[in-house]
Amino acid sequence: MWSAIGVVEEEIDVSEYEGTFRKPFFVNTNSCNTVGAGKLRKALVETELSQIKTLTVTSESENEDPKVADFRKNIVAVTVFTNDLRVIRLHLLNHYSHNNGCAVINF
């Protein structure tokens, strides 16, 4: 069971007591554009919460595609729940790999 996702190894604390470890992986988000999650890669690698929250804002020139609106709702939902970027990445990756299937994880 994953508890957090870090962009760099040092971001994840390892605890022998909790049985945690670090393992590098890659995520292919190429097919996420078709489900409105085209900015998923940016959200997963971002290091500032404020930058992730900007992904929830629609510019005046954008037509709000319902699929893009769902991506924005997912960002809003998880950032209301936590400010921890590692947990935000975990929830987004879970949704778009497990529930949606557009993000493919490779070890």
C-alpha positions in Angstrom: 0.0 0.0 0.0 1.4 3.4 -1.0 1.3 6.2 1.5 2.9 9.0 -0.4 4.6 9.9 -3.7 7.7 12.1 -3.8 9.3 13.7 -6.8 12.8 13.2 -5.2 13.9 10.3 -3.0 14.5 12.5 0.0 10.9 13.6 0.0 9.8 10.2 1.4 10.7 9.3 5.0 11.6 5.6 5.5 10.5 3.9 8.7 11.5 0.4 9.4 8.9 0.3 12.2 6.1 1.1 9.7 7.6 -1.1 7.0 8.1 1.7 4.5 10.5 1.9 1.7 11.3 3.9 -1.4 10.9 2.6 -4.9 11.4 4.6 -8.1 8.8 4.3 -10.8 7.7 6.1 -14.0 4.2 7.2 -15.0 3.1 7.5 -18.6 0.3 10.1 -18.9 0.1 10.3 -22.7 -3.4 9.0 -22.9 -4.7 11.3 -20.1 -5.5 14.1 -22.6 -8.4 12.1 -23.9 -10.1 12.1 -20.5 -9.5 15.7 -19.7 -6.5 15.2 -17.5 -3.9 16.7 -19.8 -2.3 18.6 -17.0 -1.9 15.5 -14.8 1.9 15.3 -15.4 2.3 18.9 -14.3 0.3 18.3 -11.1 2.4 15.2 -10.3 5.8 16.9 -10.6 4.8 20.3 -9.1 6.7 21.3 -5.9 4.4 24.2 -4.9 0.8 23.7 -3.7 -0.1 27.1 -5.1 0.9 25.9 -8.6 -1.3 22.8 -8.3 -4.2 25.0 -7.3 -3.8 27.2 -10.4 -4.8 24.1 -12.4 -8.3 24.5 -11.0 -8.8 27.9 -12.6 -10.4 28.2 -16.0 -9.1 31.1 -18.1 -11.6 33.2 -20.0 -10.4 31.9 -23.3 -10.9 28.3 -22.4 -14.2 26.5 -23.2 -14.9 24.3 -20.3 -14.9 20.7 -21.6 -16.8 18.5 -19.2 -13.8 16.1 -19.0 -11.5 19.0 -18.1 -14.0 20.1 -15.5 -13.8 16.6 -13.9 -10.0 17.0 -13.7 -10.4 20.4 -12.0 -12.9 18.9 -9.6 -10.4 16.2 -8.7 -7.7 18.7 -8.0 -10.1 20.8 -5.8 -11.3 17.8 -3.9 -7.9 16.5 -3.0 -6.4 19.9 -2.1 -9.3 20.6 0.2 -8.5 17.3 2.0 -4.8 17.9 2.4 -1.9 20.4 1.8 0.7 17.6 1.6 2.0 17.5 -1.9 3.0 13.8 -1.5 -0.5 12.8 -0.6 -2.0 15.0 -3.3 0.2 13.2 -5.9 -0.9 9.8 -4.4 -4.6 10.5 -4.7 -4.3 11.9 -8.2 -2.2 9.0 -9.4 -4.5 6.6 -7.8 -7.5 8.1 -9.5 -6.0 8.4 -13.0 -4.2 5.0 -12.9 -6.7 2.8 -11.0 -10.1 4.4 -11.5 -9.6 6.0 -14.9 -6.8 4.0 -16.4 -5.1 6.8 -18.4 -1.9 6.9 -16.2 0.3 3.8 -16.6 2.8 3.0 -13.9 6.0 1.3 -14.7 8.7 0.1 -12.3 
